[in-house]
């Protein structure tokens, strides 16, 4: 994180080099994005001492205007600033000492528009917060300027960053630079002219593919397509770009505005055919996401009526989509995923992750082989242990098949595949375990077997070795009950197939050390997983939250609702398949084992359906033997099996829950709600018990672990969009009719009766108390679980909790002369961290990032707090 800067230097050659600096990825922030959170003129100021603006976009406009006015400027090069001078200490002035640091390895031109803006628009519902960049900056200021621009690109140019480069008259890039327009992943379309310029530079088919699939390319491919004009080394990038810009200005190279080109669009009929095919594909792959069809409509507008008309429609549609529920959900998921890397008392206490070089995996079945594959692909050596040679060979072959399959599908090179397999070793005993840094047990769900294995691991492994289990339901305290090394025991719950599914649920007990958790988080990121840290209980966070999912479906079936209708409606909602097809896929043995665990742990809210047992007794085992609720034939889609209906009727006879013996009458919406509302209800219990760090962790876990539709924002986000009141009322009605399975939790009841959302949001505010010289900083967050607050108070140690409006808390708990962060997670307990001892660096940087500087009032006089850079203390006047 650093100072936001846009600077311009004019060389003796007459080329003005305009540089962008907004670390870490040079996000294109609009005016006042940081200070707009704070309704105070005291902090709504620019810092212009060093070319710093409150906006990259404002800075670009200002520097371009200056370049156009200056007679000594012939052409412009737009680039990122490779080196940034940052103040080390003292007040922000020309007397600063400086240190030099790079904006990023290899440089980063721009990662695109500042996504925080979308979140701000969603919170306020104010579309005017979005700036007019497409026409005002890219068209009028850059593309139609009287002096040419060349973009010098390295590292990456994504989203708005690539759109800026396409507004220039040429693009020179360093090797391996990433180029792409990923806006559709956030529920919007490119908004700075990308829908119009990309087809004109790379052709219609490739442009549609890049936008609809959010698929980036590298600069070498961009050169072949025509998006990039030249590729040069990073060292030569600026020099070549300057010469290129001068050549354009002096007409030695063509002066080309991308928006005016038509040579790569093809004929109108060809373009429309490409768009027609793309629309059909989008309907199949993204049926509930409007941005795909909107993007194609905007592209067609430009083809038919010209690029400028397309730009105008793009700007209009872009703003409409930003306010859509799809964008709200996808943006929430974006930030939720990033929040998972911050775990209180783990990532904020100064620990450094240890290097995990070799991992042992016990069990070479479906999960074990998948886990081993993921580790090998992350360049981590694996020792695979099995109980006999036959099982070991099956496991080794499964791993090899996984890796060879990636090569066949073009997702892995042959060289990397061979390297991965070369660091795999199979064993039948624990002799190799003395050299491993971590063990992941992935055997069947048997408590006694796991306890035996962990007792043996404690003897065979070195003292530093992490002892992890892949159990999906069993309480970790039971697993490690017979060991003395319970601080090393942790859950590493992968989701099947483990080398494909992106979620890693890290389960900690009260005794698991912070170092072990941090190490496993690091391993998760190394193997390209999203680690979510959760507490220990039966089923942990994800499986426990979703155990009512299949049970609700079984209740409906036994109430007389058609099984295939249920699956169809849940698929239409956005899940990849319905609960019964999912049960076929997972296998009935899993359903029975998991059901047994949950029935023992939560007997008061478990529905015991005989249907799975009846299916097994009839010789069915789902996809495993080709026959379940559906018929499975190789190379064909699953087909509903009518012969299962008599078995379902027998289940209904045995449960005898249909009112008056007749099937219930429910509409489509009620079916979806009767399956998903109990899941929300269990999620409320999970949050109330503190199983998850924050509510958004459940959102990202539901999306990545259970394939809950990301465009709905995750389970809790979706529930709040429905409204706790409606969920509570519905569950209460069903509980009265059908029993305790639907009984609302106390957490849900409290939220609903008080008219509160499940995730309480806090308004951002700045409070000045002139009598005591307090300055309060409160940040916009998604949950009370994550209040971040800092403020200086008088000399004596003080604690104050102020309830402002039922949803908003301000907490003060600090020493004189020292800024301290107080984290409430949840508001039932407080943790104080004094900056003189240990600093939660990432949290403290939030304060510094959002405020360029703050002013506090002392007896009516303004005083500036010194700029924070490597120090924890803010010197203050003594009240």
C-alpha positions in Angstrom: 0.0 0.0 0.0 1.3 3.5 -0.8 0.5 7.0 -1.9 -1.8 7.4 -5.0 0.1 9.4 -7.6 -0.1 10.5 -11.2 2.9 12.3 -12.4 4.3 13.7 -15.6 7.8 14.2 -16.8 8.7 15.8 -20.1 12.0 14.8 -21.7 14.2 16.7 -24.1 12.7 14.6 -26.9 9.3 16.2 -26.3 7.7 13.1 -25.0 5.6 13.5 -21.8 5.7 10.3 -19.7 2.6 10.1 -17.6 3.0 7.5 -14.8 0.3 5.9 -12.6 1.2 4.9 -9.1 -1.5 3.4 -6.9 0.1 0.2 -5.3 -0.3 -2.7 -5.2 -2.0 -3.0 -8.7 -2.5 0.6 -9.8 -6.3 0.4 -9.4 -8.1 3.2 -11.2 -9.7 5.0 -8.4 -12.3 7.7 -9.2 -12.4 11.1 -7.4 -12.8 11.0 -3.6 -13.3 7.2 -3.4 -11.3 7.1 -0.2 -12.7 10.1 1.5 -16.2 9.8 0.2 -16.8 7.3 3.1 -16.3 10.2 5.5 -18.7 13.1 5.5 -16.2 15.6 6.8 -14.6 18.5 4.9 -11.6 18.2 7.3 -10.3 15.2 5.4 -11.7 15.8 1.9 -8.4 17.2 0.5 -5.8 16.4 -2.0 -2.2 15.9 -1.2 -0.4 17.6 -4.0 3.0 18.1 -2.5 4.3 15.1 -4.5 1.8 14.9 -7.4 -0.7 13.0 -5.3 -4.4 13.2 -6.1 -7.5 11.8 -4.5 -8.1 10.0 -7.7 -6.0 8.2 -10.4 -8.7 9.2 -12.9 -8.6 12.9 -11.9 -4.8 12.8 -12.0 -4.9 11.4 -15.6 -7.3 14.0 -16.8 -5.2 16.8 -15.2 -1.9 15.6 -16.6 -3.4 15.0 -20.1 -4.8 18.6 -20.1 -1.4 19.9 -19.1 0.3 17.9 -21.8 -2.1 19.3 -24.4 -1.4 22.9 -23.4 2.4 22.6 -23.3 4.1 23.5 -26.5 7.2 21.4 -25.6 5.1 18.2 -25.6 4.8 16.4 -28.9 3.6 13.0 -27.7 2.6 11.0 -24.6 3.7 7.7 -23.1 1.3 6.3 -20.5 2.9 3.8 -18.1 3.1 2.6 -14.5 5.7 4.0 -12.1 8.4 1.4 -11.7 9.8 2.9 -8.6 7.9 4.8 -5.8 9.4 7.1 -3.3 7.6 6.7 0.0 8.1 8.8 3.1 9.7 6.9 6.0 8.8 9.1 8.9 7.8 12.7 9.7 5.2 15.0 8.3 4.2 14.9 4.7 6.4 17.6 3.2 9.4 18.2 1.0 11.7 17.5 4.0 10.9 13.8 3.9 13.5 11.1 4.0 12.9 8.6 1.3 13.2 5.0 0.6 12.8 3.4 -2.8 10.6 0.4 -3.3 9.1 -1.2 -6.4 5.3 -1.2 -7.0 5.5 -4.9 -7.7 7.6 -7.6 -9.2 8.0 -6.9 -12.9 5.7 -3.8 -12.6 2.0 -3.7 -13.0 0.4 -1.3 -15.5 -3.1 -1.5 -14.0 -5.3 -4.1 -12.5 -8.4 -2.1 -13.6 -11.1 0.0 -12.0 -11.1 0.2 -8.2 -13.7 -2.5 -7.1 -14.2 -0.7 -3.8 -16.3 1.8 -5.8 -18.8 -0.9 -6.7 -19.1 -1.8 -3.0 -19.6 1.8 -2.2 -22.3 2.2 -4.9 -24.1 -1.0 -3.6 -24.0 0.3 0.0 -25.4 3.8 -0.9 -27.4 2.9 -4.0 -25.9 6.0 -5.6 -24.9 5.5 -9.2 -23.5 9.0 -9.4 -20.5 7.8 -7.5 -19.4 6.2 -10.8 -17.3 8.6 -12.9 -17.6 9.3 -16.6 -14.4 7.7 -17.7 -15.4 6.2 -21.1 -16.3 9.4 -22.9 -14.7 12.1 -20.9 -11.3 10.5 -20.4 -10.7 7.7 -22.9 -12.5 9.2 -25.9 -12.3 13.0 -25.5 -9.1 13.4 -23.5 -7.0 10.5 -24.8 -8.1 9.0 -28.1 -9.3 12.2 -29.8 -6.4 14.3 -28.5 -4.3 16.4 -30.8 -1.2 14.6 -29.6 -0.7 10.8 -29.8 -0.4 8.4 -26.9 1.4 5.1 -26.6 0.8 2.7 -23.7 4.0 1.1 -22.2 2.6 -2.0 -20.5 4.2 -4.6 -18.3 3.0 -7.1 -15.7 -0.7 -6.8 -16.3 -3.3 -4.6 -17.9 -6.7 -5.9 -16.9 -10.2 -4.5 -17.0 -10.1 -0.7 -17.1 -6.3 -0.9 -17.3 -6.5 -2.6 -20.7 -9.3 -0.3 -21.8 -7.0 2.7 -21.1 -4.3 1.2 -23.3 -6.8 0.6 -26.1 -7.7 4.3 -25.9 -4.0 5.0 -26.8 -2.8 5.0 -30.4 -0.3 2.2 -29.9 0.6 -0.4 -27.3 4.1 -1.6 -26.5 4.3 -4.5 -24.0 6.9 -6.4 -22.0 7.0 -10.2 -22.5 4.4 -12.3 -20.6 2.2 -9.4 -19.8 -1.4 -10.4 -18.9 -4.2 -8.7 -20.9 -7.9 -9.2 -20.3 -11.3 -7.9 -19.6 -12.7 -9.8 -16.6 -15.6 -7.5 -15.7 -18.3 -10.1 -16.3 -17.0 -12.0 -13.2 -18.3 -9.0 -11.2 -21.7 -8.9 -12.8 -20.9 -5.9 -15.1 -19.5 -5.3 -18.6 -16.4 -3.4 -19.6 -17.2 0.2 -19.0 -14.4 2.2 -20.5 -15.0 1.4 -24.1 -13.7 -2.2 -24.0 -16.8 -3.7 -25.7 -16.1 -1.5 -28.7 -12.4 -1.4 -29.1 -11.4 -5.0 -28.3 -13.4 -6.4 -31.3 -11.9 -3.8 -33.5 -8.4 -4.8 -32.5 -8.5 -8.6 -32.2 -11.6 -9.5 -34.2 -15.1 -10.3 -33.2 -14.7 -14.0 -32.2 -11.7 -13.6 -30.0 -13.1 -10.5 -28.4 -16.3 -12.2 -27.5 -14.4 -15.1 -26.1 -12.1 -12.9 -24.0 -15.1 -10.9 -22.5 -17.7 -13.7 -22.0 -15.2 -16.1 -20.5 -13.2 -13.4 -18.7 -10.2 -15.2 -20.3 -6.9 -13.3 -20.3 -4.2 -13.7 -22.9 -0.5 -12.8 -22.7 1.2 -10.2 -24.7 2.8 -12.6 -27.2 -0.7 -13.8 -28.2 -1.8 -10.1 -28.2 0.9 -9.3 -30.7 -0.4 -12.0 -33.1 -3.9 -10.8 -32.7 -3.1 -7.1 -33.2 -3.8 -5.9 -29.7 -0.1 -5.3 -29.0 2.1 -3.4 -31.6 5.5 -4.5 -30.2 7.0 -6.6 -27.5 10.3 -5.5 -26.0 12.2 -6.2 -22.8 11.2 -4.4 -19.6 14.5 -2.5 -19.7 13.8 -1.3 -23.3 10.1 -0.7 -22.7 10.1 3.0 -22.0 12.7 3.8 -24.6 10.9 2.0 -27.4 7.6 3.5 -26.4 9.0 7.1 -26.5 10.4 6.5 -30.0 7.1 4.9 -31.1 5.1 7.9 -29.8 7.4 10.3 -31.6 7.1 8.3 -34.8 3.3 8.6 -34.7 3.5 12.3 -34.0 5.8 12.8 -37.0 3.6 10.5 -39.2 6.3 7.9 -39.6 3.8 5.4 -38.1 0.1 5.3 -38.5 -2.0 7.4 -36.1 -4.8 5.0 -35.4 -7.8 5.5 -33.1 -9.1 2.0 -32.2 -12.7 3.2 -32.0 -12.7 4.2 -35.6 -11.4 0.9 -37.0 -13.7 -1.5 -38.8 -11.2 -3.8 -40.7 -11.4 -6.6 -38.2 -15.2 -6.6 -37.6 -16.1 -8.5 -40.7 -19.4 -8.0 -42.5 -22.5 -7.2 -40.6 -24.0 -10.7 -41.2 -20.8 -12.4 -40.1 -20.7 -10.4 -36.9 -24.3 -11.1 -36.1 -23.8 -14.8 -36.6 -20.9 -14.8 -34.2 -23.1 -12.9 -31.6 -26.0 -15.3 -32.2 -23.9 -18.3 -31.4 -22.5 -16.6 -28.4 -26.0 -15.7 -27.1 -27.0 -19.3 -27.3 -23.9 -20.5 -25.4 -24.4 -17.9 -22.8 -28.0 -19.0 -22.2 -26.8 -22.5 -21.4 -23.7 -21.6 -19.4 -24.9 -18.5 -17.6 -28.7 -18.6 -17.6 -29.2 -16.4 -14.5 -26.6 -13.8 -15.2 -27.8 -10.8 -17.3 -24.3 -9.3 -18.0 -23.5 -11.8 -20.7 -26.5 -11.0 -22.9 -26.1 -7.3 -22.1 -22.4 -7.4 -23.2 -23.4 -9.0 -26.5 -26.2 -6.4 -27.1 -23.7 -3.6 -26.5 -21.2 -5.1 -28.9 -23.9 -5.4 -31.6 -24.9 -1.7 -31.0 -21.4 -0.7 -32.0 -21.2 -2.9 -35.0 -24.5 -1.7 -36.4 -24.4 2.0 -35.4 -20.7 2.7 -35.0 -18.2 2.7 -32.2 -19.2 5.9 -30.6 -22.9 4.8 -30.3 -21.6 1.6 -28.8 -19.6 3.5 -26.2 -22.6 5.5 -25.2 -24.8 2.4 -24.8 -22.0 0.6 -23.0 -21.8 3.5 -20.4 -25.6 3.3 -19.9 -25.8 -0.4 -19.5 -22.7 -0.5 -17.3 -24.3 1.7 -14.7 -27.5 -0.3 -14.9 -25.7 -3.5 -14.2 -23.7 -2.1 -11.3 -26.9 -1.8 -9.4 -28.1 -5.3 -10.3 -28.5 -8.1 -7.7 -26.0 -10.1 -9.8 -23.3 -7.5 -9.4 -24.0 -7.0 -5.7 -23.6 -10.8 -5.2 -20.5 -11.2 -7.2 -18.7 -8.2 -5.8 -19.6 -9.5 -2.3 -18.0 -12.8 -3.1 -14.9 -11.1 -4.5 -14.3 -9.3 -1.2 -15.4 -12.3 0.9 -12.8 -14.4 -0.7 -10.1 -11.9 0.1 -11.3 -11.6 3.7 -10.6 -15.2 4.4 -6.8 -14.5 4.6 -7.3 -12.4 7.7 -7.7 -14.6 10.8 -7.6 -12.9 14.2 -4.8 -14.1 16.5 -3.3 -16.0 13.6 -2.4 -13.7 10.8 -2.1 -10.5 12.9 0.4 -11.6 15.6 3.6 -11.4 13.7 4.0 -15.1 12.9 5.8 -16.2 9.7 4.8 -19.4 7.9 7.2 -22.3 7.9 8.3 -23.9 4.7 6.4 -27.1 4.0 8.6 -29.2 1.7 7.3 -32.7 2.1 3.8 -34.0 3.0 2.7 -37.5 3.7 -0.8 -38.6 2.7 -2.4 -41.6 4.4 -4.9 -43.3 2.2 -4.9 -43.5 -1.6 -8.6 -43.6 -2.2 -10.7 -40.9 -4.0 -9.9 -38.2 -1.4 -6.3 -39.2 -0.7 -5.3 -39.4 -4.3 -6.9 -36.1 -5.0 -5.2 -34.4 -2.1 -1.8 -35.9 -3.2 -2.5 -34.6 -6.8 -3.1 -31.1 -5.5 0.1 -31.1 -3.5 2.2 -32.4 -6.3 0.8 -29.7 -8.7 1.9 -27.2 -6.0 5.5 -28.6 -6.2 5.2 -30.2 -2.7 6.8 -33.6 -2.4 4.3 -36.4 -1.4 4.7 -39.7 0.4 1.6 -41.8 -0.1 1.0 -44.6 2.4 -1.4 -47.5 2.1 -2.0 -50.7 4.0 -1.1 -53.1 1.2 0.6 -53.2 -2.2 -2.7 -53.5 -4.1 -4.3 -50.4 -2.6 -1.0 -48.5 -2.9 -0.8 -49.3 -6.7 -4.4 -48.2 -7.1 -3.7 -44.9 -5.4 -0.5 -44.3 -7.4 -2.3 -45.0 -10.6 -5.2 -42.7 -9.6 -2.7 -39.8 -9.0 -1.0 -40.4 -12.3 -4.3 -40.5 -14.1 -5.3 -37.2 -12.5 -2.1 -35.6 -13.7 -2.1 -37.2 -17.2 -5.7 -36.1 -17.6 -4.7 -32.5 -17.0 -2.1 -32.9 -19.8 -4.7 -34.3 -22.1 -7.0 -31.4 -21.5 -4.2 -28.9 -22.1 -4.1 -27.6 -18.6 -0.6 -28.9 -17.8 2.5 -29.3 -19.9 4.1 -32.7 -20.2 7.3 -31.4 -18.5 5.4 -30.2 -15.5 3.5 -33.5 -15.3 6.7 -35.5 -15.3 8.2 -33.2 -12.6 5.1 -33.6 -10.4 5.2 -37.4 -10.7 8.9 -37.5 -9.9 8.4 -36.1 -6.4 5.8 -38.8 -5.5 6.7 -41.9 -3.5 4.6 -44.8 -2.3 5.2 -46.6 1.0 3.6 -49.3 3.2 5.0 -48.2 6.6 6.0 -45.1 8.5 9.8 -45.2 7.9 9.7 -42.2 5.5 7.6 -40.1 7.9 10.6 -39.0 9.9 11.4 -36.5 7.2 7.9 -35.0 6.5 6.6 -31.6 7.6 3.0 -32.5 7.5 0.7 -35.5 7.4 -2.8 -35.5 6.0 -4.9 -38.5 7.0 -7.5 -39.4 4.4 -8.9 -42.8 5.5 -12.6 -43.9 6.0 -14.7 -42.1 8.6 -13.9 -44.3 11.5 -13.1 -42.7 14.9 -11.2 -45.7 16.2 -9.1 -46.1 13.0 -8.3 -42.4 13.1 -7.3 -42.4 16.7 -5.0 -45.4 16.1 -3.4 -43.6 13.2 -2.8 -40.4 15.1 -1.2 -42.3 18.0 1.2 -43.9 15.5 1.9 -40.6 13.8 2.9 -38.9 17.1 5.7 -41.5 17.4 6.8 -41.7 13.7 6.8 -38.0 12.8 9.3 -35.2 13.8 8.2 -32.8 16.6 7.5 -30.0 14.2 5.3 -32.1 11.9 1.7 -30.9 11.5 -0.9 -33.7 12.0 -3.9 -33.1 9.8 -7.1 -35.0 9.2 -9.3 -34.8 6.1 -12.4 -35.9 8.1 -15.6 -34.2 6.9 -17.7 -34.6 10.0 -15.9 -36.1 13.0 -15.0 -33.9 16.0 -11.2 -33.3 16.0 -11.1 -33.6 19.8 -12.1 -37.3 19.3 -9.6 -37.8 16.6 -6.7 -36.6 18.8 -8.0 -37.8 22.0 -5.2 -40.4 22.5 -2.3 -38.1 21.6 -0.3 -35.6 23.6 0.4 -33.3 20.6 -3.0 -31.7 20.4 -1.5 -28.4 19.5 -0.3 -29.9 16.2 -3.7 -31.5 15.3 -5.7 -29.6 12.7 -8.4 -30.4 10.2 -7.6 -30.1 6.5 -11.0 -30.8 4.9 -10.8 -30.9 1.1 -13.8 -31.2 -1.1 -14.1 -33.9 -3.7 -12.5 -34.0 -6.2 -9.7 -32.6 -4.0 -7.4 -31.5 -6.9 -10.3 -29.6 -8.6 -12.5 -28.1 -5.9 -11.1 -24.8 -4.7 -12.1 -24.8 -1.0 -9.9 -25.9 1.9 -11.7 -25.9 5.2 -9.1 -25.6 8.0 -10.5 -26.8 11.3 -9.0 -25.7 14.6 -9.6 -26.9 18.1 -9.1 -24.8 21.2 -5.6 -26.3 21.4 -4.4 -26.0 17.8 -1.5 -23.6 17.6 -1.7 -20.4 15.6 1.5 -21.4 13.8 0.0 -24.7 12.6 -3.1 -22.8 11.3 -0.9 -20.3 9.5 1.3 -23.0 8.0 -1.8 -24.9 6.6 -3.3 -21.6 5.2 0.0 -21.1 3.4 0.0 -24.6 2.0 -3.6 -24.0 0.9 -2.6 -20.9 -1.1 0.4 -22.7 -2.5 -1.8 -25.4 -4.0 -4.3 -22.8 -5.3 -7.0 -23.4 -2.7 -9.0 -20.8 -0.8 -8.4 -21.6 2.9 -11.3 -20.8 5.3 -10.5 -21.3 9.0 -13.4 -22.6 11.1 -14.1 -24.0 14.5 -14.4 -27.6 15.6 -17.8 -29.3 15.8 -19.6 -32.1 14.0 -19.5 -31.3 10.3 -17.5 -28.1 10.9 -18.9 -25.1 9.0 -19.8 -26.3 5.5 -21.1 -29.8 6.0 -22.9 -28.8 9.2 -24.5 -25.8 7.5 -25.7 -27.9 4.6 -26.7 -31.1 6.4 -30.4 -29.9 6.3 -30.1 -29.5 2.5 -30.7 -33.2 1.6 -32.9 -33.7 4.7 -35.3 -31.0 3.6 -35.5 -32.6 0.2 -36.3 -36.0 1.8 -39.0 -34.4 3.9 -40.6 -33.0 0.7 -40.4 -36.3 -1.1 -42.0 -38.1 1.8 -44.7 -35.3 1.9 -45.6 -36.4 -1.7 -43.5 -34.0 -3.8 -42.0 -35.4 -7.0 -38.3 -36.1 -6.6 -37.4 -35.0 -10.2 -39.4 -31.7 -9.8 -37.3 -30.9 -6.7 -34.0 -31.5 -8.6 -35.2 -29.4 -11.5 -36.2 -26.4 -9.3 -32.9 -26.5 -7.3 -30.9 -26.6 -10.6 -33.0 -23.7 -11.9 -32.2 -21.8 -8.7 -28.5 -22.1 -9.7 -27.1 -25.1 -8.0 -25.2 -27.4 -10.4 -27.6 -30.3 -9.7 -30.4 -31.1 -7.4 -30.0 -32.9 -4.0 -31.0 -36.3 -5.3 -28.7 -36.3 -8.3 -26.0 -35.1 -5.9 -26.7 -38.1 -3.6 -26.4 -40.4 -6.6 -23.0 -38.8 -7.4 -21.6 -39.0 -3.9 -22.8 -42.5 -3.3 -25.3 -43.8 -0.8 -22.6 -45.0 1.6 -21.5 -41.4 2.2 -25.1 -40.3 2.7 -25.7 -43.0 5.3 -22.4 -42.4 7.2 -22.8 -38.6 7.3 -26.5 -38.9 8.2 -25.6 -41.1 11.2 -23.1 -38.6 12.5 -25.5 -35.7 12.3 -28.4 -37.7 13.8 -26.2 -38.4 16.8 -25.0 -34.8 17.1 -28.3 -33.0 16.5 -31.1 -35.5 17.2 -33.6 -32.7 17.9 -33.6 -31.5 14.3 -32.8 -34.6 12.2 -35.3 -36.2 9.8 -34.8 -40.0 9.5 -35.8 -41.0 6.0 -35.8 -44.7 5.1 -35.4 -43.9 1.4 -31.6 -44.4 1.0 -31.8 -47.8 2.8 -34.6 -48.9 0.5 -32.5 -47.8 -2.5 -29.5 -49.8 -1.3 -31.7 -52.8 -0.6 -33.0 -52.7 -4.1 -29.5 -52.9 -5.5 -29.0 -49.3 -6.3 -25.9 -47.2 -5.5 -26.3 -44.1 -7.6 -23.6 -43.4 -10.3 -21.3 -46.0 -8.8 -23.3 -48.8 -10.4 -25.3 -46.7 -12.9 -28.6 -46.9 -11.1 -30.1 -44.6 -8.5 -32.8 -41.9 -8.8 -31.4 -41.6 -12.3 -30.0 -44.0 -14.9 -26.3 -43.4 -15.7 -24.9 -44.5 -19.1 -21.5 -43.7 -20.3 -21.4 -40.7 -22.6 -25.0 -39.7 -21.9 -26.7 -37.3 -19.5 -28.4 -38.8 -16.4 -32.0 -39.8 -17.2 -34.7 -40.0 -14.5 -35.5 -43.6 -13.7 -39.3 -44.2 -13.4 -38.7 -47.5 -11.8 -37.6 -45.7 -8.6 -41.1 -44.4 -8.0 -42.4 -47.5 -6.2 -39.4 -47.4 -3.8 -40.3 -43.8 -3.1 -43.9 -44.8 -2.4 -42.7 -47.4 0.1 -40.7 -44.7 1.9 -43.8 -42.5 2.1 -45.8 -45.4 3.5 -43.1 -46.0 6.2 -42.7 -42.3 7.2 -46.4 -41.6 7.0 -46.1 -37.8 7.3 -48.4 -36.8 4.4 -51.3 -34.9 6.0 -54.4 -37.1 5.7 -52.3 -39.5 3.6 -52.4 -37.1 0.6 -49.5 -35.3 -1.1 -49.1 -31.7 0.0 -49.7 -28.9 -2.5 -46.7 -26.6 -2.7 -45.6 -24.1 -5.4 -42.2 -23.9 -7.0 -40.9 -21.1 -4.7 -42.0 -23.0 -1.6 -40.1 -26.1 -2.7 -36.9 -24.1 -3.0 -37.5 -22.4 0.3 -38.3 -25.5 2.2 -34.9 -26.9 1.1 -32.7 -23.8 1.5 -34.3 -22.0 4.5 -33.4 -24.8 6.9 -29.8 -24.5 5.6 -29.9 -20.8 6.4 -31.3 -21.7 9.8 -28.4 -24.0 10.6 -26.0 -21.3 9.3 -27.4 -18.9 11.9 -26.5 -21.5 14.6 -23.0 -21.8 13.1 -22.5 -18.0 13.3 -24.0 -17.7 16.8 -21.6 -20.4 18.1 -18.6 -18.7 16.6 -17.7 -21.6 14.3 -16.7 -19.1 11.6 -14.6 -16.0 11.9 -17.1 -13.9 10.0 -20.4 -14.3 8.2 -18.8 -13.8 4.8 -16.6 -16.9 5.4 -19.8 -18.9 5.2 -20.7 -17.2 2.0 -17.4 -18.0 0.3 -17.4 -21.5 1.7 -20.9 -22.2 0.4 -19.9 -20.9 -3.1 -16.6 -22.8 -3.3 -17.5 -25.9 -1.3 -21.1 -26.5 -2.1 -21.4 -24.7 -5.5 -24.0 -22.2 -4.2 -24.5 -19.8 -7.0 -21.9 -17.0 -6.7 -24.1 -14.5 -8.4 -26.4 -14.7 -5.4 -23.5 -13.7 -3.1 -23.3 -16.8 -1.0 -25.8 -18.3 1.5 -25.9 -15.6 4.1 -25.8 -12.7 1.6 -28.7 -14.3 -0.3 -30.6 -14.9 2.9 -30.3 -11.2 3.8 -31.6 -10.3 0.4 -34.7 -12.4 1.0 -35.1 -11.0 4.5 -34.8 -12.8 7.9 -38.4 -11.9 8.6 -39.7 -14.0 5.7 -37.4 -16.9 6.4 -38.4 -16.9 10.1 -42.1 -16.7 9.4 -41.9 -19.5 6.9 -39.8 -21.8 9.1 -42.2 -21.2 12.1 -45.2 -22.1 9.9 -43.5 -25.3 8.7 -42.3 -26.3 12.1 -45.9 -26.1 13.4 -47.1 -28.3 10.5 -44.1 -30.7 10.0 -42.0 -30.8 13.2 -38.8 -29.6 14.8 -36.7 -29.9 11.7 -38.0 -26.5 10.6 -37.9 -24.9 14.1 -36.2 -21.4 13.8 -33.0 -20.9 15.7 -32.8 -18.3 18.5 -30.3 -16.3 16.4 -32.7 -16.1 13.4 -35.7 -15.4 15.7 -33.8 -12.5 17.3 -32.8 -10.9 14.0 -36.3 -11.3 12.5 -38.2 -10.0 15.5 -35.9 -6.9 15.7 -36.0 -6.3 12.0 -32.3 -6.8 11.7 -30.3 -8.5 8.9 -28.3 -11.6 9.6 -25.2 -9.6 9.0 -25.3 -6.3 10.7 -23.6 -3.5 8.6 -22.1 -0.5 10.1 -22.3 3.0 8.8 -19.0 4.8 8.3 -18.6 7.8 10.4 -16.0 10.2 11.9 -16.6 11.6 15.4 -14.8 14.5 16.9 -15.0 15.1 20.6 -13.4 18.5 21.1 -13.7 18.5 24.9 -11.4 15.5 25.3 -9.6 15.6 22.0 -10.8 12.1 21.1 -10.7 11.1 17.4 -12.8 8.1 16.6 -12.3 6.1 13.4 -15.0 3.6 12.4 -14.8 1.6 9.2 -17.4 0.3 6.8 -17.5 -3.5 7.3 -19.8 -6.3 6.5 -20.3 -7.6 9.9 -20.1 -6.7 13.6 -17.7 -9.6 13.8 -15.1 -7.4 12.1 -15.3 -3.9 13.5 -12.0 -2.2 13.2 -11.6 0.9 15.4 -8.7 3.1 16.4 -8.5 6.3 18.5 -6.3 8.1 21.0 -7.8 8.7 24.5 -6.6 10.3 27.7 -3.8 9.0 29.8 -5.7 6.5 32.0 -6.7 3.2 30.5 -10.3 3.6 29.3 -13.0 1.3 27.9 -16.1 2.6 26.3 -18.8 0.9 24.3 -21.3 3.2 22.7 -24.4 1.7 21.1 -25.4 4.2 18.4 -28.4 2.8 16.6 -28.8 -0.9 17.4 -26.5 -1.9 14.6 -23.5 0.3 15.2 -20.9 0.1 17.9 -18.0 2.3 18.7 -15.4 0.8 21.0 -12.6 2.8 22.7 -9.9 0.9 24.5 -6.4 2.5 24.2 -3.6 4.2 26.1 -2.5 7.8 25.9 -0.1 8.7 23.1 -0.6 5.3 21.4 -3.1 4.3 18.8 -4.5 0.9 19.4 -6.8 -1.3 17.4 -9.7 -2.9 19.1 -11.4 -5.8 17.3 -14.9 -7.0 18.2 -15.4 -10.5 17.0 -18.2 -10.9 17.9 -19.4 -8.1 20.3 -19.6 -10.7 23.1 -15.9 -10.3 23.6 -13.1 -7.8 23.0 -9.5 -8.2 22.2 -7.1 -5.3 22.8 -3.8 -5.1 20.9 -1.4 -2.4 21.9 0.8 -1.2 19.1 3.8 -0.8 21.4 3.9 -4.5 21.7 2.4 -6.3 18.7 0.9 -4.6 15.7 -1.7 -6.3 13.5 -0.1 -4.7 10.4 -2.8 -5.6 7.9 -5.6 -4.1 10.1 -3.7 -1.0 10.9 -3.0 -0.4 7.2 -6.7 -0.2 6.6 -6.7 3.0 8.5 -3.8 4.4 6.5 -5.2 3.3 3.2 -8.6 4.8 3.6 -7.3 8.1 5.0 -4.6 10.1 3.2 -4.3 12.1 6.4 -6.6 13.1 9.3 -7.0 16.3 11.2 -8.0 16.5 14.8 -9.2 19.5 16.6 -7.5 20.7 19.8 -9.1 23.7 21.5 -10.5 24.9 18.1 -7.2 24.7 16.3 -6.4 22.3 13.4 -3.4 20.1 13.9 -2.1 17.5 11.5 -1.4 14.0 12.6 2.0 12.9 11.2 1.9 10.5 8.3 2.1 6.9 9.3 5.0 5.0 7.8 6.6 2.3 9.8 5.6 3.7 13.2 2.8 2.7 15.6 2.5 5.8 17.7 0.7 9.0 16.8 2.2 11.8 19.0 -0.8 13.8 20.5 -1.3 16.8 22.7 -1.9 16.0 26.3 -5.5 16.8 27.0 
